[in-house]
Amino acid sequence: MAGAAANGTAGVGQERFLADAAARGLHVEVVERPAARSLEEAAGILGISPADVVKSLVVKHKDGTFLFALIPGDRQISWPKLRTLVGVNKLSLPPPEVAREATGYERGTITPLGSSNPWPVYADATITGRRISMGAGAHGYSAFVDADALTAALDAVVADISDPN
């Protein structure tokens, strides 16, 4: 497993990310990158398409619990599809401070790996079969991982939960 945390600048969030990946036997490659103003800009910096940048969205149930939705950067969450899959009639994106409290990560760094709570993971089926980039638990870093290995390691439900942007 490669990692950038050894330089001491990445912080506790990235240490949790790397430790959880290692505990799951998941190979991740963490790269440092300059700040980006958009997902498209981040993809360009990393030399990949926006579809290969996977957003880890924290989704709140009305009962106060959460789940992670892994959505490719060129797509958006489909609320009707996700609600049907989860079997509820209401889901929402919480405010940034609630997402941080639920995961231990700030927006822009959120990942199911190393989350302070092991919420269920739902991954959009379009991420399968390729290498993806995702948040690595700290600003200025991205992680590359095999999507199929990631979904298996997280015991994720893989389904159609997105629509084109």
N, C-alpha and C positions, 0 to 999 in steps of 0.2 A: 504494500500500500504506500503510495506516495503522499506526501503531505507538506503543507507550507507552515504548519503550526510550530515547527522546530525553531523558527527564527524569533519566536516570542511575541510577534506583533499581532497575531491573529486573535488571541484572546480565548476566554473560557468557552464561548459558543462553539468555536471551531474545534477546540479540544474535545468537547462533548460529541460533536459530529464525528470526528475521527475515531474516538473510542467506541462509539456505537457501531460504526461501519466495521471496525476490526472485530468486535464481539460477534457480529453477524457473519463474519467471514466474507465481507463484501469488499472488493477491490475498488477504491476510488482514487482518482488523480486530482489533487487540488492545485489550482493555478492562481497566482496573484494577477489581478488585472486592474487597469485604471477605472475610476468611477465612470459610469455611463448614465446618460440622461433618459434612456429608454431601453426597453428590451431589445429593440432592433439594433441600437448602438452597441449594446453588450454583445449581441450575436456577432456583429461585425468585428469587434475587438477580438473575440474568441475564434474568428474564422469559421463560423458555422451559420446555418440558417436559423431564423427565428423559431422554426418548428422544432429544432433540436434543443432549445432552451425551455426547460420545463419549470413552470411556476408551481410552487407548493402553496396552495391556498388553504387558509384555516377557515372552516365553515362551522357555524354555530347552529346547534339544534335548539328548538324552543325550550327544551328541558334543561338547557344550560351546559350540555356536553358538546363536544366538538368532534370533527373529523378533518382529515387532510384530503384535498382533491389535487391530484397532479395533472396539470393541464399544459399542453404544448403552447409555446409562445405565439403561434399563429392562429390559435383558437381561443374560444371563451367558454366558460362553464355554462352548461345547459341546465338551468334550474329545474325545469320539468323532468328531464331525464334523471338527474341526481335524486330529486325528491322521490320519484317512482322507485328507483333502485334501493334507496334507504328505507322507503316505506313510511315517509312522513309527508305532511302537507306544508311544512314551513321550515326553511333553512335560510341562513343569512350570513353575510360577511361581517364579522365583528369589527369594531373600531380598532385601530392599531394597538392601543394599550391593552385591550382585552386579548387580542391575538398574542401579544408578548407574554401576558400572564398565563395564557393557556399552553404556550410552547417554550417559553424562556428565550425566544428569538425575536429580534426586531424585524419589521417588514423589510423585505429586500434581502434577508438572510435566512428566512424560514425554510426549514426542511424537517421531514419526519424523523430523520436520523439524529438522535441525540436530543429530541424534544423532551422537555421536562415532564411531559405526560405522554404515554403511549397511545395516542388516539388512533382509531381505525383509519386505514388509508384506502382511498379509491383512486385508481389511476385510469386515465383515459386510454382506451385501446389503441389510439394512434401513436402512442409512445413506444409500443413494443417493437422488438426486432432491431433496435439500433442503439448507438451510444448517444447519451444525452448529457446536457449540462444542467446543473441545478445549484441552488444556494448551498453554501458550505458552512453556514453558521456564523459568518463574519462578513462585514462589508469589505469589498475589494477582493473577494475570492470567489471562485466558481469551482464546482466539482464536476468531473466527468466520470460517468459510470455507465455500465451496460444496463439498459432499462429492464431487460428481462430478469437479470440477477437482482436488481433493486426491488422489483415488484415481488419476486419470490422471497427475498430476505425480509421484506416488510409484511409478508402475507397479505398483500394488497388485493382488493377486489378490482379486477381489470374489466372495464366495460365502456360502452359508448356513453360518455358523460359530458361531451362538449359539442360545440357548433363552430363553424368557421367564423372568424372575426368579420 
